[in-house]
Amino acid sequence: MNAGTLSTPEEPKAGKAHTRFGDRAFSGLATAAGLTILVVLAGVAIFLLSEAWPAITAPVADLPNGENLVKYIWPLVFGTLISSAIAIVIAVPMAVAVALFTSHLAPKAISMSVSYLVDLLAAIPSIIYGIWGIAVLGPASVPVTQWLADNLGFIPLFEGPASTTGRTMLVAGMVLALMILPIVSAVAREVFQQTPKGLQESALALGATRWEMIRMVVLPFGRSAVVAGSMLGLGRALGETMAVTIILSVSGIVTFNLISSENPSTIAANIALQFPESSGLDVNVLIATGLVLFAITLAVNMVARAIISRREASGER
C-alpha cells in the first residue's frame, strides 16, 4: 500500500481533542449554572433565617401587638393557603380544558389564536389584575355572593354576611386562578401535543370516540404535565402580592367564610403593606413570615418533583 495514501494520525486526534474540549466546556458551564442556582437558593435561605432569627428569639412582649410569633404568622399562612387552594381548584380544570381544546379539538387557525391569547394573559402585570378584580369582578360578584349567603349559608364557606363591595377571599382566589391559568395551560398543552399519533390512531381504529381517545390516551399521557403545571401555578399563587393586596379587605382573622368582608391576609400581601412603615424588630418579624413562605413554596415544589419522579419510575406519564 502506498505510503502517500495513508491518512496522517494528527487530523483525527485534533478533531477528537476539539470535540473533547467542547464537551468539557459545555459540561462545565452546565455544572456551574446548576451550582449557581443552588448557591443562590442557599444564600436566600441563610439571609432569611439570619434576619428572622431576632424575631424568633425575641420576647413575646416585644413582638407586634404582644402576640406570639406563631399566633401572628398563622392567619397569614391560612390566608395564603386558602387563596391559593381556591385558585388551583378553579384554574386547573379550566386550564386542562383549554389545553385539550387547543391541542386536539379546535381547527388549527382557531387553536393558534386561542393559544396566543391564553399565553398573553401571563404578560399582564399583576396590578392590572388587581384593579380589574376590585373594579369589575368584585362588584359583579356581589349578587352571586348574596345568593350564596341566602341559600347556602349553612355551609361554612358561604356563611356570610356577604360583602357589599366584593372585596372577598373568593374574588381574590378567582383573580389568582385567572393569573395562573396560562402557566398550567401552556405546560399541559405542550405535552398533550406530544401524545404519540400511533396511540391516538389505534384508539380511534378500535372504535373509540374522540372523547374516549382523549380520556384513555391523551390525559393519562399528560398526567405528569398537569401535575407539574399545577405546582408551578400554585407557586405563583402563593407568592402573588399586588393583586391580593388591592382586592382583599383584611381583618387578620382565621375564617373559612369566603364571601364576607372580613378576610385573612396573605404573607406576601402583608409584607407589601407593612414593610414600608416598619423598623427594628418589626422588620425581622416580616422577614420571618417571608421565611415561612419560602419554606412553603420549597415544600410544594419538592412534593411536585416527588410525584413526577414516582410516576416516571413506575413507567407512567
C-alpha positions in Angstrom: 0.0 0.0 0.0 1.4 3.4 -1.0 2.5 5.5 1.9 1.2 8.6 0.3 -2.4 7.2 0.5 -2.2 6.7 4.3 -4.0 9.3 6.3 -2.0 11.1 9.0 -3.0 10.4 12.6 -2.7 14.0 13.6 -6.1 15.1 12.0 -8.4 12.7 13.9 -6.5 13.5 17.1 -7.1 17.2 16.6 -10.7 16.6 15.9 -11.2 14.4 18.9 -9.3 16.9 21.1 -11.6 19.7 19.8 -14.7 17.6 20.5 -13.5 16.8 24.0 -12.8 20.4 24.7 -16.3 21.4 23.6 -17.9 18.7 25.7 -15.8 19.7 28.7 -16.7 23.4 28.2 -20.4 22.6 27.9 -20.4 20.3 30.9 -18.5 22.9 32.9 -21.0 25.6 32.0 -24.0 23.4 32.8 -22.5 22.4 36.1 -21.6 26.0 37.0 -25.2 27.1 36.2 -26.7 24.3 38.4 -24.3 25.1 41.3 -25.1 28.8 40.9 -28.8 28.1 41.4 -28.0 26.0 44.5 -25.7 28.7 45.9 -28.3 31.5 45.3 -31.1 29.3 46.9 -28.9 28.6 49.9 -27.9 32.3 50.1 -31.6 33.3 50.2 -32.4 30.7 52.9 -29.4 31.8 55.0 -30.3 35.5 54.6 -34.0 34.9 55.6 -33.0 32.7 58.6 -30.4 35.2 59.9 -32.7 38.2 59.5 -35.7 36.3 61.0 -33.7 35.0 64.0 -34.0 38.1 66.2 -37.8 37.8 65.8 -37.7 34.1 66.6 -35.7 34.6 69.7 -37.3 37.9 70.9 -39.6 38.0 74.0 -43.3 37.9 73.2 -43.8 41.3 74.7 -41.5 42.9 72.1 -43.4 41.4 69.1 -46.2 43.2 67.3 -49.3 43.5 69.5 -47.5 41.5 72.1 -48.5 38.3 70.3 -46.6 35.0 70.0 -44.8 34.8 66.6 -46.8 31.7 65.7 -50.0 33.4 66.5 -49.0 36.3 64.3 -48.0 34.2 61.3 -50.7 31.5 61.4 -53.6 33.8 60.0 -51.2 34.8 57.2 -50.3 31.2 56.4 -54.0 30.3 56.4 -54.9 33.2 54.1 -52.1 32.3 51.7 -53.1 28.6 51.6 -56.8 29.1 51.2 -56.5 31.8 48.4 -54.1 29.5 46.5 -56.3 26.5 47.0 -59.3 28.4 45.5 -57.1 29.4 42.6 -55.9 25.8 41.9 -59.4 24.4 42.2 -60.8 26.9 39.6 -57.7 27.1 37.3 -56.6 23.5 36.8 -59.9 22.1 35.2 -60.2 25.3 33.1 -56.5 25.0 32.0 -56.8 21.4 31.1 -60.0 22.0 29.1 -58.3 24.9 27.3 -55.2 22.8 26.6 -57.3 19.9 25.2 -59.3 22.4 23.1 -56.2 23.9 21.5 -54.3 20.7 21.1 -57.0 18.2 19.9 -60.4 19.8 19.3 -60.1 23.2 17.6 -59.1 23.8 14.0 -55.5 24.9 13.6 -56.2 28.5 12.9 -58.5 28.9 15.9 -56.1 26.8 18.0 -53.2 29.1 17.3 -55.3 32.2 18.0 -56.7 30.9 21.3 -53.2 29.7 22.4 -51.7 33.1 21.7 -54.5 34.9 23.7 -54.2 32.5 26.6 -50.4 32.9 26.7 -50.9 36.6 26.5 -52.6 36.5 29.9 -49.3 35.7 31.5 -47.8 39.0 30.3 -50.4 41.2 32.0 -49.0 42.8 35.2 -50.5 41.6 38.4 -51.5 45.1 39.5 -53.8 45.2 36.4 -55.4 42.0 37.5 -55.9 43.5 41.0 -57.6 46.7 39.6 -59.8 44.6 37.3 -60.7 42.4 40.3 -61.8 45.3 42.5 -63.4 47.4 39.8 -65.1 44.8 37.7 -65.2 41.3 39.1 -65.8 42.3 42.7 -69.0 44.4 42.1 -70.2 41.7 39.6 -69.8 39.0 42.3 -72.0 40.8 44.9 -75.4 39.4 43.6 -73.8 35.9 43.4 -72.3 36.0 46.9 -75.6 37.4 48.3 -77.5 34.4 46.7 -74.9 32.0 48.2 -75.3 33.6 51.6 -79.1 33.4 51.4 -79.4 29.8 50.0 -76.2 28.1 51.1 -75.4 29.9 54.3 -75.4 26.7 56.3 -72.1 25.8 54.6 -69.2 27.5 56.4 -67.7 28.6 53.1 -70.8 30.8 52.3 -71.8 31.7 55.9 -72.0 35.4 55.2 -72.9 38.1 55.7 -72.0 38.7 52.1 -69.7 41.6 51.4 -71.4 44.6 49.6 -68.1 45.6 47.9 -66.9 42.3 46.5 -63.6 42.5 48.3 -63.7 38.9 49.4 -61.4 35.9 49.5 -63.5 34.2 46.8 -62.8 37.1 44.4 -59.1 37.1 45.3 -59.0 33.3 44.5 -60.8 33.8 41.2 -58.3 36.5 40.2 -55.4 34.3 41.1 -57.0 31.5 39.1 -57.0 33.7 36.0 -53.4 34.6 36.6 -52.1 31.1 36.9 -54.3 29.6 34.1 -51.9 30.4 31.3 -49.0 28.7 33.1 -50.9 25.4 33.7 -52.5 25.5 30.3 -49.2 26.1 28.4 -47.4 23.2 30.2 -50.3 20.8 29.7 -50.8 21.8 26.0 -47.2 21.2 25.1 -47.3 17.6 26.5 -50.8 16.8 25.1 -49.5 17.7 21.7 -46.6 15.2 22.1 -49.0 12.3 22.6 -47.9 9.6 20.1 -50.1 9.7 17.0 -49.9 5.9 16.8 -51.6 5.6 20.2 -54.3 8.0 19.3 -55.0 6.4 15.9 -55.0 3.0 17.4 -57.7 4.0 19.9 -59.8 5.6 17.1 -59.3 2.5 15.0 -60.6 0.3 17.8 -63.9 2.3 17.8 -63.2 4.9 20.5 -64.8 8.3 20.0 -62.6 11.3 20.1 -63.5 12.0 23.7 -62.8 8.4 24.7 -59.5 8.6 22.9 -58.7 11.8 24.9 -59.8 10.2 28.2 -57.9 6.9 27.7 -54.8 8.1 25.8 -54.1 11.8 25.9 -55.0 12.5 29.6 -53.0 9.6 31.0 -50.0 10.6 28.8 -50.1 14.2 30.0 -50.9 13.5 33.7 -47.4 14.4 35.0 -47.5 17.6 32.9 -50.8 18.6 34.6 -49.3 18.0 38.0 -46.1 19.9 37.1 -48.1 22.8 35.7 -50.4 22.9 38.7 -47.5 23.1 41.0 -45.9 25.9 39.0 -49.2 27.7 39.1 -49.5 27.1 42.8 -46.1 28.6 43.4 -47.2 31.7 41.5 -50.4 32.0 43.5 -48.6 31.5 46.9 -46.3 34.4 46.2 -48.7 36.8 44.5 -48.6 40.2 46.1 -50.2 43.2 44.4 -53.4 41.7 43.1 -54.3 40.2 46.5 -53.2 43.4 48.3 -55.6 45.5 46.3 -58.6 43.1 46.4 -58.7 41.8 50.0 -60.4 43.7 52.8 -58.1 42.4 55.6 -59.1 41.9 59.2 -56.4 39.4 60.3 -58.8 36.6 61.3 -58.9 32.9 60.5 -62.1 32.0 58.8 -63.4 29.7 56.1 -66.0 32.2 55.1 -65.2 33.1 51.5 -67.8 35.8 50.9 -67.5 38.0 54.0 -65.8 41.4 54.2 -63.6 40.1 56.9 -60.7 38.1 55.4 -57.3 36.8 56.5 -54.4 38.4 54.7 -51.7 36.5 52.8 -48.0 36.5 53.7 -46.9 38.4 50.6 -49.7 40.9 50.8 -49.0 41.6 54.5 -45.3 42.2 53.8 -46.1 44.6 51.0 -48.5 46.5 53.2 -46.4 46.6 56.4 -42.8 46.8 55.2 -42.6 50.5 54.2 -43.6 51.7 57.7 -41.8 49.0 59.7 -38.5 49.4 61.5 -36.4 47.4 64.0 -37.9 44.2 65.2 -41.0 44.6 63.1 -38.8 44.2 60.0 -37.4 41.0 61.4 -41.0 39.7 62.1 -41.9 40.4 58.5 -38.8 38.6 57.2 -39.8 35.7 59.5 -43.1 35.5 57.7 -41.1 35.6 54.4 -39.1 32.6 55.6 -42.3 30.7 56.2 -43.5 31.5 52.7 -40.1 30.4 51.3 -40.4 27.1 53.2 -44.0 26.5 51.9 -43.0 27.2 48.3 -40.0 24.9 48.6 -42.1 22.2 50.1 -44.7 22.5 47.3 -42.0 22.1 44.6 -40.4 19.2 46.4 -43.7 17.4 46.6 -44.4 18.0 42.9 -41.0 16.7 42.0 -41.5 13.6 44.1 -44.9 12.9 42.4 -43.5 13.3 39.0 -40.4 11.2 39.8 -42.6 8.4 41.2 -44.7 8.3 38.0 -41.6 8.2 35.8 -40.1 5.4 37.9 -43.3 3.4 37.6 -43.4 3.9 33.8 -46.5 6.2 34.0 -46.7 9.6 32.4 
